Amino acid sequence: MAAEPKQVDGQDNDWADGSFLNFKSADVDYAVANDGDHLYLIFIFKDKKDKQGMSTIEVTGVKIYLSEAGKKNKDVAFHFQKKLVKAEETIARLES
């Protein structure tokens, strides 16, 4: 657990203290951090020549599964998708 909220602003050193793992089938490095209130994720796609992974994410999004350590169940998931939202919808979401 991080002592204070992680500063994530796209700089190289944002994850200098991160313990990266590798998702071998997609050749993606990833790290996870939390501060008790927030969960932080980073994915680094290593093969820049093969754009298939990124183009798939652009279309279908990314689904992140959470489970107990050592378990491979898919009980809890977050699905992140790229979506264009009109100004009116954004304002309505912020006001609700």
N, C-alpha and C positions, 0 to 999 in steps of 0.2 A: 504494500500500500504506500502510495506517495505521501509525503508529509504535508504537502500543500498542493493546490490545484496545478495541474500541468499546464505550462504555457505552450499552446499549440498554435503556431502562426506561420508554418511552412518553412521554417529555418532548418538548416542541416543539423543543428545541435539540439533540436526539440526532443529527440529520442536518444541522445548520447548515452543515457543511463539505462536504456532499454535492453532487455534480454530477448533477442530475436530468435524465432524458430522458423523452420522452413516447411511449407506445404509443398512436398516434393512433386506431386502430380501436376501442379500448376506453376512450379518454380517461382513461388511467391514467398518472400520473407514477411513475417508479421510479428508484432509485439502488442502486448496488452498492459495497461496500467490503470490504477484506480486510486482515488483519494477518499474513499468512503461515501462520496456523494455522486461522483461521475465516473464513467467507464470510458477509457480512451483506447482506440484501436488505430493501428497503422498497418498498411499493406504496401509492400514494395515489390512491384512486378519486375523481375530481373531480366527477362528476355525481351528486350525492346524491339528486336527484329520481328518477333511473333506477336502481332497485335490482336490475336484471336481472343485472349483472355480479357483484354480491355474492351474490345468491341462487344463481347458477350455481356460484360457488366453494363455497358452503355444501354443495351437493349433490355436485359432481364433483371438487372440489379444484383445485389449481393445479399445473401441470407447468412446470418451469423447465428450459430446454435450455441446455447449455454447448457452445460451439464456439470454434474459433480465430477471432481477429479477422478480420473480412471474409468469413467463411464462413457459409453458411446451412444447415449440416447439422444433423441431430438425432441424433448418435451417443451423446451422454450426456445423461441427463435425471434430474431428481428430481421425484417426484410427492408433493405435500403434500396430505394429506386430513385433514379433521376426523373424529376417531373417539373415541367414548366407550369408555374402558377401565375394566374393573372393578378394584377394589383389588388382588385376588389377582394379576391379570395384570401390573399395574404393579409390584408387589413382585417377581414372578418376572423381569421384564425388568431391573429394577435389580440383582438378585442375579446375573444371568448375565453 
